[in-house]
Amino acid sequence: MPSLRELVWERARGCCECCQLPQSLTILPHELDHIVAQQHHGPTDLENLCLACALCNAHKGPNLTGMDLESSQIVRLFHPRRDRWSEHFRWNGAALEALTDVGRVTIEVLLINDPARVAVRAMSMQAGLFPPIRG
């Protein structure tokens, strides 16, 4: 029987569920992230875990929300189990573009378009390694 860790990795196909970075493109190990942090009483179960690259996980921390700079409102972060990625984000070259307020806040809080991260994605795109092809 597969472990909880194996099930999360398999479901995510080895890619960060926020920025889509495959584990194969980073030396930092991807991590299991509690979507709702344990300090907010989030359970350690398949529905509350996602696979996150080390940078997305570190920047997210226990946050559930962030400030939308466009509307000055508090907005929830992207929830990989409840939200559909393509409804909130799309790629514009190596930069992630937000389609919704949830997308904007998630990109901002997780620093997904940090110049160093965009540069890594641009090089990976030139090599044909990113973004991952999803079935």
C-alpha positions in Angstrom: 0.0 0.0 0.0 1.5 3.4 -1.0 2.3 5.8 1.8 0.6 9.2 2.1 3.8 10.8 0.8 3.9 8.6 -2.2 0.2 9.3 -3.0 0.8 13.1 -2.8 3.9 12.8 -5.1 2.0 10.6 -7.6 -1.0 12.9 -7.7 1.2 15.9 -8.4 3.4 14.0 -10.9 6.5 15.3 -9.1 5.7 19.0 -9.8 5.0 21.8 -7.4 1.2 22.3 -7.3 1.6 26.1 -7.2 4.4 27.0 -9.7 4.5 23.7 -11.5 8.3 23.3 -11.2 9.3 19.7 -11.6 11.5 18.2 -8.9 14.0 17.3 -11.7 14.7 21.0 -12.3 15.8 21.9 -8.8 18.3 20.6 -6.3 16.1 21.6 -3.4 13.7 18.7 -2.5 10.0 19.3 -3.0 8.1 19.1 0.2 4.7 18.0 1.4 2.8 21.2 2.3 -0.3 21.4 4.6 -2.6 23.6 2.5 -4.3 24.6 5.8 -1.4 24.7 8.2 -1.4 22.4 11.2 -1.4 25.5 13.5 -4.7 26.4 11.9 -5.9 22.8 12.6 -5.3 21.5 9.1 -5.2 17.7 9.1 -2.4 15.6 7.8 -4.4 13.8 5.2 -4.5 13.5 1.4 -7.0 16.3 0.9 -5.0 18.8 2.9 -1.6 18.0 1.5 0.0 19.2 -1.7 3.4 18.9 -3.2 5.3 22.2 -3.1 8.8 23.2 -4.2 11.0 24.5 -1.4 10.6 28.1 -2.4 6.8 28.1 -2.7 6.5 26.2 0.6 8.9 28.6 2.4 7.1 31.7 1.2 3.6 30.3 1.8 4.4 29.3 5.4 1.1 29.0 7.4 -0.6 31.8 5.3 -4.1 31.2 4.1 -4.6 34.7 2.6 -2.7 37.7 1.4 -3.4 41.4 0.5 -4.4 41.9 -3.1 -2.5 45.0 -4.2 -5.0 45.7 -6.9 -8.1 45.9 -4.7 -6.5 46.3 -1.3 -8.6 43.4 -0.1 -7.6 40.3 1.8 -7.9 37.4 -0.6 -7.4 33.6 0.0 -4.5 31.8 -1.6 -4.9 29.2 -4.3 -6.1 25.9 -2.9 -4.8 22.9 -5.0 -7.6 20.6 -3.9 -10.5 23.0 -4.4 -9.3 25.3 -7.2 -8.5 24.5 -10.8 -5.0 25.8 -11.6 -5.9 26.9 -15.2 -8.7 29.1 -13.9 -6.3 31.2 -11.8 -3.1 31.2 -13.7 -1.5 31.0 -17.2 2.1 31.2 -18.5 3.2 34.3 -20.2 6.6 33.2 -21.3 8.5 32.3 -18.1 6.4 34.6 -15.9 3.2 33.3 -14.3 0.2 35.5 -15.1 -2.8 35.8 -12.7 -6.3 35.5 -14.1 -8.1 36.1 -10.8 -7.5 37.9 -7.5 -6.6 34.5 -6.0 -4.0 34.1 -8.7 -2.6 37.6 -8.0 -2.3 37.1 -4.3 -0.8 33.6 -4.6 1.9 34.8 -7.1 2.7 37.7 -4.7 2.8 35.8 -1.4 4.8 32.9 -2.9 7.1 35.2 -4.9 6.5 33.0 -7.9 7.7 35.7 -10.3 10.8 36.6 -8.4 13.5 37.4 -11.1 15.7 34.5 -10.2 12.8 32.1 -10.4 11.7 33.5 -13.7 15.3 33.1 -15.0 15.4 29.4 -14.0 12.1 28.8 -15.8 13.3 30.7 -18.9 16.4 28.6 -19.2 14.3 25.4 -18.6 11.8 26.5 -21.3 14.7 27.1 -23.8 15.8 23.5 -23.1 12.2 22.2 -23.6 11.9 21.1 -20.0 9.3 23.5 -18.7 6.4 23.8 -18.3 5.6 20.2 -17.8 3.2 18.6 -20.2 0.0 17.7 -18.4 -2.4 15.0 -19.7 
